[in-house]
Amino acid sequence: MTPGSPSVVVRVPGSTSNVGAGFDCVGIALDHRLSATARLDASLAVPVRIERRGTLQAVTVPSDRDALFVGFVAACRGAARKVPGGLVIDATSEIPIGRGLGSSGAATVAGALAARALLGLALDDATLARLCADLEHHPDNVAPAIYGGAVLAVPGPEGRLTIAPLEVNASLVFVFAVPDFAVETEQARAALLSTVSHRTAATAAAKAAALVAGLARADWELLGAALDDVLHVPHRRALVRGYDAVTAAARAAGAFGATLSGSGSSILAVAPALAAPAVSDAMARAWRELGVAVETFVLTRPAGRYAVTSLTQETVPWPSR
């Protein structure tokens, strides 16, 4: 690092999205995080150099197409500022890639936050959320990365994005089973129907409402209905080997229901806290019986929002809205 050069560190949570019927609008922040240190180096001969560690070592795109840099550029342009040359980002992540746990959204948000902090851009969180959602097309991943917690992201006219916190009953936990194979987002999107019937749309709307109420009340009947999605999961489940076996095992072990995390490949179960160990074991066992290596983890409460610190100067307190 050049002596005296500004340097910022951002930490951003991963996320689970959709949560069954909350398609493209409900997201929950995870304890798995991406951390990136960003600085400017005038001697660098290229626009950006990104060093990847942790799960990011699986990312193979050139640095100038990496989501970290894409988010950085979007923030600069959103503030009508020139993108500076010589950007160096050293990033590490705990978020598995291609598993439906918000790795891309976290990287995009981290890049945008780094730009705001490093360059002093006059962009609030709401503006950053909109800019990143425009890039990611997944506001349900971007919103929890910025605001933390469980959130509802509602698109509005003229590109507006309304973010509202969701209540999660303290008796609930989220159990994740993460297999050793990925599902590409493009493949998952291609599996969706371009149109659905009025009946399906009405059922999906009812289930989305059931999800919000069920999370707040820990209502097993509402959550069971909400996690049995009719809009996207029926068309994506074939991309996840063992989906039916793993979700059935989760329910049999005491979960209210189970579904894809994001577009997969991870599977998420919502359960009462006391059932978490049994649900975790059952999901892992179901996949292993099919020859699939799997890891599990339990989220006891939605994680907090991003954090930004400066290595050379005090952090500016950014407004949350």
N, C-alpha and C positions, 0 to 999 in steps of 0.2 A: 504494500500500500504506500502511495506517495505521502510523505509526511504532511500532516495538516489537511489532506484531502477529505472531503465529506464522505461518510460511509454510513449506510443505514441497514438495519436488520429488521426484516418483517417475518412474522410467524402467522400462518393462516391455517384454519382448520379445514380438514376434509369434510365431506357431507354425504348423507344418504338422501336420496330424492325420490319423489313420487309416493313412497310409502303406501303402495297399493293404489287407491283411487285418487290420490292427490297428484295426478299426472301433470307434470311440468309446472306445478304451483306450490307443492309442499316440500320443504327440505329441513333437515336436522343436522346441526354441526356435530362433528365427531372429534374425539380426543386425538386421533391421528393428525399430524400437522406437517406442513411444508414450511421450511425455514430458508430464507434467502438473504444474503448479504450483497448489497449493491453499492458500487462506487464508480466514479469516472476516472479514466486514465488517459490523459492527453497523448501519451506515447503509443497507444494502441493503434495499429494500422487498419483495423476492421471496425465496423460499427458496433459490434457486440461480441463478447466472448462469454460463454456460459460453461461453468464447471458443474457437472452433475454428480451427485452422490446419493446413497441410499437407493430407494426405488426408482429415482430419476435416471439411474444408469440404464434403464430399459428404454428410455427415450432416445430415438435415433435421428430426429429431424435436425437440420442445420440450426445453428444458434439464432439466425435471423428469422426463423419460422417457429421457434419455440414459443409456447404460450406465455412464458415469462416476459419475453421481449414484445410479443404482440400486445399484452396488457400494458406494458410500459409505453409503447408507442400510442396506444389508444388514449391513455391519460394525457400525454403531451398534446395530442391533437385536440382532445376535448377542452383543453385549457388554452388553445390557440398558441402553443409554444412549439418552437423548433425542437425536433428530436436531437439531443446531443450525441456526438460520436464518442467512441471510446468507453462504452458501458461495459463493466465487468460484473457479472453476477455469479456468486458461488452459492449453489442451492443444494439442499438435501431434503429428502422427504421420507416420511413413514407411511404415506398413503399408497396402497397398491395401485398399479396402473392397469386400466382396462377392466376393473372389477366393480364398477358402479359405485365408487366411493368418493367421487368428486375431485379426482386428481387434476384434471384439466382446469376445472373452475378455480381450484385453489391456486394453481400456477398463474392463471390470468389475473386474478385478484392480487396476488403477491406482486406481480409486475407493475400493476397500476398503483398500488400502495407505495412501492419503492419510488416510482416516478414522482408521486405527490410529495413524499417526504424529502427526497433528494433534491428536487428542484423547487420546492415551495409552491406547488401548484394550488391555485384557489379552487379546489374541487371538494365538495362535501361528500359524505358517504352515499347519499342518495344518488348523486350524479355518477359516482364511481360504479355503483350497482347497475345503473342503466347502461353505462358504457360497456361494462363487462358482460352484461346480459345480451347486449346487441352482438357481441363477438361470439359468446358461447352458445347462444340460443337455449340456455338452460338457467333461467332465473332462479330455479329451485336449488341449484348448486351454488350460484353466485351469492344469493342473499344470506344463507347461513354462514358462508365464509366471511362476509363483511359484518353482519349483525350478531352472529352467534345464536345459540338457542334453537328452538323450533320456529319456523317462519312460514308465512303464506305470502307468495309473490303474485300480485295481480296485475297483468298488463292493462294499460289504459290507452286512450287516444293520443296520437302524436308522440308515440314512443314512451309515454310515461309508465312508470313502474311503481306500484304501491306495495310497500312491505309492511306486514303486520305480524307481531309476535303471536305464537300459538301456545296455549297452556298444555303442558304434559303432566298428567297426574303423577305424584311422587311414588306411587306404588308400581308404576310400570318400568320395565327395562326393555332394551332393544338388544337382541341376540343376533350376531352376524356369523355366518359361515362363508369363508372366502376360499374358493377352490383354486387349483393351480392352473387354471386356464382363463383366458380373457374373452370378452365379447366386445367387438369393435362398435363404437357408437354409430358409425355409418350403417353397419349391418343391422343393428337394432332398429334404427330409424326406417330402413328399407322394409322391414318386416311389418310395419304398421299399415293399416288400411287408409286410403285417401279420403273415404267417406264412411260414415256409419249411419245406421237407421235411427229414426227419431226415438224408438223404444230404447236402443242402446245408449243414446245420448242422455235420455231422461234417467235411466238406471245409473249411469256413471255420475251424473250430478247428485243423485240421492246418496250414492256411496261416498262421494267426496265430502258431503255434509256430515255423513256418519263418521268419517275419519276425524274431522275436527272435534265433534262432540265426544266421540269415543276416547280420543286421547285425553281430553280434559276430565272425563268422568271415570276412566278406566272401565268402561262398559264393555263386557265381553261380547255381547250380541252385536253392538254397533261396530266394534273393532273387527269382529269376525266377518261382517258384511263388507266393511271398508277394505280389508286386506284381500278379499276375493274380487279383484278388479275385473271389469268387463271391457275396458277400453284398449289397453296396451299389452297386459300380461298374456292374454290368450294367444297373441300373435308372436310373442317373444320367448315363451317358455321352451319352445323347441330348440332354441339356441343354447340353452343351458342344460347340459346332460344331467339327468338325475333330479330335475326340478320337482317333479311330482313326488318322488320318494322322500326328498329332503323336507319339503313343506308338510307332507303327511306325518313324517316323524316328529316335526316340531309340534304340530297340533296334538298328536298322541301323547307327547311328553308334558303337555300343559300350557302351550302357547295359545293365545287367543286367535292367532292366525300367522301366516308367513307369506312372503311375496318377494319379488325381485328388489334388490337395492339398486336404485337407478334403473339402468337397462340391463343389469347383470354384469358379470356372472355371479356376484355375491348374492346370497339369499338372506333376508332379514326376517326375524320373527319378533313379534311384540308379545310380551309375557308378563305375568306377575313376578315380582322380584324373587320370591321363594322358588319359583320354577326354573329360574335361569340356568342353574347347573345341569338339570336334567334335560332341558331343551337344547343347550349347547352340545351336550354329549350325544343326544339322539341325532341331531343334524349332522354332526361330524361322522358318526357311525354309519348313517345312511349313505353318505357320499363314499366313505372308505370301502363299504361293501361293494360299490360299483367300480372300485379301483381308482378313485379320484383322491389325490392328496388334498388336504383341506386344513385351514387354520380357523379358529373361532375367537371371537372376543365379545364382551358384553359392555354396552354403554348404559351406565346406570342413570345418568342425567345428560341432557344435551350439553355440548361443550360451549365454552365462551367464544367471544369474537376474536378478531385479529389483534396482534400487538405489534407496535412499531417502536424501535429504539434507535437512537443515533449514537455512533461511536465517537463523534467529534463535537456534538452540540446537543442542547436540550431538545427533546421531542416536542413538537408543536401539538397541543391538544386539539384534535380535529372534532368538529361537531358530529354527532351521531346521525343526524338527519339532514 
